[in-house]
C-alpha cells in the first residue's frame, strides 16, 4: 500500500510512474488526498472535543470538592453535549478512514525507473541469457507425453480424484519432485536463508497484508465456512510472520525460505499453452523472502537474482532473465525479474521464477517496521522470489534432458533422487 504522506508530497511523480502500468491514476490520487484531508480534519476536531471534555471533567471534580455544585452541574451538561459531539465525530473519522483505506487498496505499487513501458509479456526486456539449447533426437516429445511414456506423472488420475490441474506424481516422478524440493531448500539454507514450515491456509488479514486481497481474490481458493484461503504461494504466510513487528535495524536482513504446495484457481486459463505441467491448480514451490533495510533492498534484489542463477547453472538448463514491463508487473511489485527455462520440445520459454522488490508497499499494509540507528521507526522493505517453482523446472528437465535411452537426470540431483536415468 502506498504511503499517504508520499502521495500528498509527490502526487505528480506518482501519477507519471503509474502511467507505466497503463493506468491514469490522477483522479484516484486526488481522491486519496481529499479523503486524507477529511480524515485529518475529523481527527483534529475529535481531538479538540476530547481535550475540552477532559478539561471540563477536571474542573467538575474541583467544583464538587469546593462545594460549588451549581457550577459543577452546568459543566456536566456541557460535557454531556461534548460526548454526543465526540461520538458523531468518531463515526465521521471511522468513515473517512475506511474510505481512505479503500482508495489506497486500489492503487498498485509504483514501478522502478528502469521498468520498461509496455502492455504485455512481449514488451519485457531480456537482461541475461545462459546455456545452450540442446538439439534433441528425432522423435523427441513434450513432457506430458514423456510422463505417460515413463509412467511418472498421471494427469488423468488427478482429474479422477479432484479435477484438471491436479496431477499425481508417481515412482521416479515423485522421487524427482522430492529431490528438487530438498535440493532447492539446501541451496537456500546454505546461502543463509532460515527454513520455515508454515500453514497452507491463511486468514483474510494475511491476504490483505501481502496484497493478494483484494487484488487476486477471484484467483484464490476460499474456505468460506472458516473464512480461510488456501495459499497461492509461501510468500503469504512467511511474510505475514512479521506482520505488526517492530524490529531493530541490526536484526535486518531477515532471510527466510520455505517449501509449500501452492493453490491457484487460474480462472480463464485454457488452451494448448497450459497443457501438462505448464499451468496447474496445485503445485509445489520453494520460496525465498527477505525483510530488508531500505538502504539495502536494491542490492538484496540483485543478490537474489544471482542466487537463482547459480541453481539453474547447476541444473544445466538453458534460461534467461527478463525485466518485466509496466503492464506485466504484479500489483504489489516495484521491480520484478522473471526467470524462464527454454522448453526444447515445446519450442517456447516457460516462466519458472519471479523475483520482486516491493519497497514499503507490503510493509505498510503489514505495519512491519524497524527502529533505525537514528532511533526513528521506519517501514522495512520486503522482497520475495521463487527458488524455485517445480512444475516448469520439471518440464524443462524432462524435455531438455531426454535421450533415445531415457531422461538423464542432472548430476546435481542424482545424490538426492538416487538414480541417473528415467527409463
C-alpha positions in Angstrom: 0.0 0.0 0.0 1.4 3.4 -1.0 2.0 5.9 1.8 -0.4 8.8 2.0 2.3 11.3 3.0 4.3 10.4 -0.1 1.2 10.7 -2.3 0.5 14.2 -0.9 4.1 15.3 -1.4 4.8 13.6 -4.8 1.4 13.2 -6.5 2.6 14.2 -9.9 5.6 11.9 -9.7 3.4 9.0 -8.6 0.9 9.7 -11.4 3.7 9.7 -14.0 5.2 6.5 -12.6 1.8 4.7 -12.5 1.3 5.6 -16.2 3.9 3.0 -16.9 1.3 0.5 -15.8 -1.0 2.0 -18.3 -3.1 3.5 -15.5 -4.4 7.0 -15.4 -4.2 7.4 -11.6 -4.6 11.2 -11.3 -8.3 11.1 -10.3 -7.7 8.3 -7.8 -4.7 10.0 -6.3 -6.8 13.2 -5.9 -9.5 11.2 -4.1 -6.9 9.8 -1.8 -5.7 13.3 -0.9 -9.2 14.6 -0.3 -10.1 11.6 1.8 -7.0 12.1 3.8 -7.8 15.7 4.4 -11.3 14.8 5.6 -9.8 12.1 7.9 -7.2 14.6 9.3 -9.8 17.3 9.8 -12.2 14.9 11.6 -9.3 13.7 13.8 -8.3 17.3 14.7 -11.9 18.2 15.6 -12.3 15.0 17.7 -9.0 15.6 19.5 -10.2 19.2 20.3 -13.5 18.0 21.7 -11.9 15.2 23.7 -9.4 17.7 25.2 -12.3 20.1 26.2 -14.1 17.2 27.7 -11.1 16.1 29.8 -10.5 19.7 30.9 -14.2 20.1 31.9 -14.1 16.8 33.8 -11.2 18.0 35.9 -13.0 21.3 36.7 -16.1 19.4 37.6 -14.2 17.5 40.2 -12.6 20.7 41.6 -16.0 22.4 41.8 -17.6 19.5 43.7 -14.6 19.5 46.1 -15.0 23.2 46.8 -18.8 22.9 47.2 -19.6 24.8 44.0 -22.3 22.3 43.0 -24.2 24.6 40.6 -21.1 25.3 38.6 -20.2 21.6 38.5 -23.7 20.7 37.2 -23.5 23.3 34.5 -20.2 21.9 33.3 -21.7 18.4 33.4 -24.4 19.5 31.0 -21.7 20.8 28.6 -19.7 17.6 29.0 -22.8 15.6 28.0 -23.1 17.6 24.8 -19.4 17.1 24.1 -19.8 13.3 24.5 -22.5 13.3 21.8 -20.4 15.5 19.6 -17.3 13.2 20.1 -19.5 10.2 19.2 -20.6 11.8 15.9 -17.0 12.9 15.1 -15.7 9.4 15.9 -18.2 8.0 13.4 -17.1 10.5 10.8 -13.5 9.7 11.4 -14.1 5.9 11.1 -16.0 6.5 7.8 -13.2 8.7 6.4 -10.5 6.2 7.4 -12.4 3.4 5.8 -12.9 5.4 2.6 -9.2 6.3 2.6 -8.2 2.6 3.1 -10.5 1.5 0.3 -9.0 4.0 -2.1 -5.4 3.1 -1.2 -6.2 -0.6 -1.8 -7.0 0.3 -5.4 -3.6 1.8 -6.1 -0.8 -0.6 -7.2 2.9 0.0 -6.4 4.9 2.5 -8.4 7.3 0.9 -10.9 11.1 1.4 -10.6 12.5 3.9 -13.1 14.2 1.0 -15.0 10.9 -0.7 -15.6 10.2 -0.6 -19.4 6.9 0.7 -20.8 4.6 -1.9 -22.4 1.4 -3.8 -22.1 2.2 -7.5 -22.4 5.0 -10.0 -21.9 6.2 -9.3 -25.4 7.4 -5.9 -24.0 9.5 -7.4 -21.3 13.3 -6.8 -21.7 15.8 -9.7 -21.7 18.7 -8.8 -19.4 20.6 -12.1 -19.3 20.7 -15.5 -21.0 22.8 -18.6 -20.4 23.0 -22.2 -21.6 22.9 -23.8 -25.0 19.6 -25.0 -26.2 20.1 -28.8 -26.9 19.5 -30.3 -30.2 17.1 -33.2 -29.5 16.9 -36.5 -31.2 14.3 -37.4 -33.8 11.0 -38.3 -32.1 11.6 -36.1 -29.0 8.4 -35.4 -27.1 6.9 -32.8 -24.9 6.8 -33.5 -21.1 3.2 -34.7 -21.0 4.0 -37.5 -23.5 7.2 -38.3 -21.6 5.2 -38.5 -18.4 2.9 -41.1 -19.9 5.7 -43.0 -21.7 7.8 -43.4 -18.5 4.7 -43.6 -16.1 5.9 -40.8 -13.8 3.0 -38.4 -13.8 -0.7 -39.3 -14.2 -2.8 -36.4 -15.3 -5.9 -38.5 -15.8 -5.8 -40.0 -12.3 -5.5 -36.5 -10.8 -8.6 -35.5 -12.8 -10.4 -38.5 -11.4 -9.5 -37.6 -7.8 -10.0 -33.9 -8.0 -10.2 -32.3 -11.4 -7.9 -31.0 -14.2 -4.8 -29.3 -12.9 -4.1 -31.7 -10.0 -1.7 -34.3 -11.3 -0.5 -37.4 -9.5 3.3 -37.9 -9.4 4.4 -41.5 -9.1 7.5 -43.6 -8.9 10.6 -41.8 -10.2 8.4 -38.8 -10.9 7.5 -38.4 -7.2 11.1 -39.0 -6.2 12.4 -36.4 -8.6 9.9 -33.9 -7.2 11.1 -34.7 -3.7 14.7 -34.4 -4.8 14.1 -30.9 -6.3 12.5 -29.7 -3.1 15.3 -30.9 -1.0 17.9 -29.5 -3.4 16.3 -26.1 -3.5 16.0 -25.9 0.3 19.6 -27.0 0.8 20.8 -24.3 -1.7 18.8 -21.7 0.1 19.8 -22.6 3.6 23.5 -22.8 2.5 23.1 -19.2 1.3 21.9 -18.1 4.7 18.1 -18.4 4.5 16.4 -19.8 7.5 14.0 -22.6 6.7 10.4 -22.5 7.9 7.4 -24.8 7.7 4.3 -22.7 7.5 0.5 -23.1 7.4 -1.1 -23.8 4.0 -4.2 -21.8 4.8 -4.2 -18.1 5.9 -6.8 -15.7 7.2 -8.1 -12.7 5.4 -5.8 -10.3 7.2 -2.8 -12.2 5.9 -4.2 -12.0 2.4 -4.5 -8.2 2.7 -1.1 -7.9 4.3 0.9 -9.2 1.3 -1.5 -7.8 -1.3 -3.3 -10.9 -2.6 -6.5 -9.3 -1.3 -8.4 -7.6 -2.7 -6.5 -7.7 -6.0 -6.5 -11.5 -6.6 -9.5 -12.6 -4.6 -11.0 -14.5 -7.5 -7.8 -16.5 -8.1 -7.6 -17.8 -4.5 -9.4 -20.9 -3.2 -11.7 -19.7 -0.3 -12.8 -22.0 2.5 -16.0 -20.0 3.1 -17.2 -21.7 6.3 -14.0 -20.8 8.2 -13.1 -17.7 6.1 -9.7 -19.0 5.3 -7.7 -19.0 2.0 -5.5 -21.7 0.5 -2.1 -20.1 -0.1 -1.2 -19.2 -3.7 2.5 -19.0 -2.6 4.6 -19.4 0.6 5.2 -15.6 0.3 1.9 -15.0 2.1 2.4 -17.0 5.3 6.1 -16.4 5.5 5.9 -12.6 5.1 3.0 -12.4 7.5 5.0 -14.0 10.2 6.4 -10.5 10.7 3.1 -8.6 10.5 2.9 -5.9 13.2 6.6 -6.3 14.2 8.9 -3.6 15.3 12.5 -4.8 14.7 15.8 -3.2 15.4 18.0 -2.1 12.5 20.7 -4.6 13.5 18.2 -7.5 13.1 18.0 -6.8 9.4 18.1 -8.5 7.0 15.7 -11.3 7.9 16.0 -14.1 5.3 13.6 -17.0 5.1 12.9 -19.9 2.9 10.1 -22.5 2.9 8.5 -25.2 0.8 4.8 -25.3 0.4 2.2 -26.6 -2.1 0.5 -23.7 -3.8 -3.1 -23.4 -4.8 -4.4 -21.2 -7.6 -7.7 -21.2 -9.4 -6.2 -19.9 -12.6 -9.7 -18.9 -13.8 -9.8 -18.4 -17.5 -6.7 -20.4 -18.3 -7.4 -22.7 -21.2 -5.6 -23.8 -24.4 -2.6 -25.8 -25.6 -0.2 -23.3 -23.9 -1.3 -24.5 -20.4 -1.1 -28.2 -21.2 0.6 -30.7 -18.8 2.7 -29.0 -16.2 2.6 -25.6 -17.8 -0.2 -24.4 -15.5 -1.7 -26.2 -12.6 -4.2 -25.5 -9.8 -1.9 -27.2 -7.2 1.9 -27.2 -7.5 5.0 -27.3 -5.3 7.3 -24.3 -4.8 10.2 -23.3 -2.7 10.2 -19.6 -1.8 12.7 -17.1 -0.5 11.6 -14.0 1.4 13.7 -11.1 2.7 13.0 -8.3 5.2 15.5 -5.6 4.4 16.7 -2.1 5.4 15.6 0.4 2.7 19.2 1.3 2.0 19.9 -2.4 1.1 16.9 -3.7 -0.7 18.1 -2.9 -4.3 21.4 -4.8 -3.5 19.3 -7.6 -2.0 17.3 -8.0 -5.1 20.4 -8.4 -7.2 21.7 -11.0 -4.7 18.5 -13.0 -5.0 18.8 -12.9 -8.8 22.4 -14.1 -8.7 21.4 -16.9 -6.2 18.7 -18.3 -8.5 21.2 -18.1 -11.4 23.5 -20.5 -9.5 20.7 -23.0 -9.1 19.9 -23.0 -12.8 23.6 -23.2 -13.7 23.8 -26.4 -11.6 20.7 -27.9 -13.2 22.4 -27.2 -16.6 19.2 -25.8 -18.1 19.1 -23.1 -20.7 17.5 -20.0 -19.1 17.0 -16.3 -19.5 16.2 -13.4 -17.1 13.6 -10.7 -18.1 12.9 -7.3 -16.5 9.1 -7.0 -16.5 7.4 -4.1 -18.3 4.9 -1.9 -16.5 1.9 -3.7 -18.0 3.2 -7.1 -16.9 4.3 -6.0 -13.4 2.4 -7.5 -10.4 0.1 -5.3 -8.4 2.4 -5.1 -5.4 5.8 -5.1 -7.2 8.2 -2.2 -7.7 10.6 -4.1 -9.8 10.4 -7.8 -10.9 12.8 -10.1 -12.8 11.3 -13.2 -14.3 13.4 -16.4 -14.9 12.4 -18.6 -17.9 13.6 -22.0 -18.9 13.6 -23.0 -22.6 11.4 -25.9 -23.4 13.0 -27.5 -26.3 10.2 -29.9 -27.1 7.6 -27.2 -27.0 9.9 -24.6 -28.6 9.0 -21.9 -26.1 10.1 -20.2 -22.9 8.5 -21.2 -19.6 8.4 -18.9 -16.6 9.9 -20.6 -13.5 10.5 -17.8 -11.1 9.6 -14.2 -10.3 11.9 -12.2 -8.0 10.5 -8.9 -6.8 11.2 -5.9 -4.6 8.1 -4.4 -3.0 9.8 -1.5 -1.2 7.4 -0.4 1.6 4.2 -1.5 -0.2 3.7 -4.7 1.7 5.3 -3.4 4.9 2.8 -0.5 5.0 -0.1 -3.0 4.9 1.6 -5.3 7.4 2.7 -2.4 9.7 6.2 -4.0 9.6 8.7 -1.5 10.9 12.2 -1.3 12.3 13.9 1.2 14.7 16.7 2.7 12.7 20.1 3.8 14.1 18.7 7.3 14.5 16.0 6.0 16.8 13.1 6.6 14.4 10.6 3.9 13.5 10.6 3.3 9.7 8.9 0.9 7.3 11.0 -2.1 6.2 11.3 -3.2 2.6 10.1 -6.7 1.6 11.3 -8.9 -1.2 10.5 -12.4 -2.4 11.2 -14.9 -5.1 10.6 -18.4 -6.3 13.6 -20.6 -5.7 12.1 -22.4 -7.5 8.6 -23.4 -8.7 8.7 -27.1 -9.5 6.3 -27.8 -12.4 8.1 -26.0 -15.2 11.5 -26.8 -13.9 10.5 -30.4 -14.0 9.1 -29.9 -17.5 12.4 -28.4 -18.6 14.4 -31.3 -17.2 12.2 -33.9 -18.8 12.2 -32.2 -22.2 15.8 -30.9 -22.4 17.4 -33.9 -20.8 15.6 -36.6 -22.9 17.7 -39.0 -24.9 16.7 -42.1 -27.0 17.6 -44.2 -24.0 15.6 -42.2 -21.5 15.7 -39.0 -19.4 19.2 -38.2 -18.0 19.0 -36.6 -14.5 21.1 -33.5 -13.9 24.2 -34.5 -11.9 23.5 -32.2 -9.0 20.2 -34.1 -8.4 21.5 -37.6 -8.6 22.5 -37.7 -4.9 19.0 -36.5 -3.9 16.9 -38.9 -6.1 19.2 -41.9 -6.1 19.1 -42.6 -9.9 20.7 -41.2 -13.0 18.1 -42.1 -15.6 14.4 -42.3 -16.0 13.9 -45.2 -18.5 
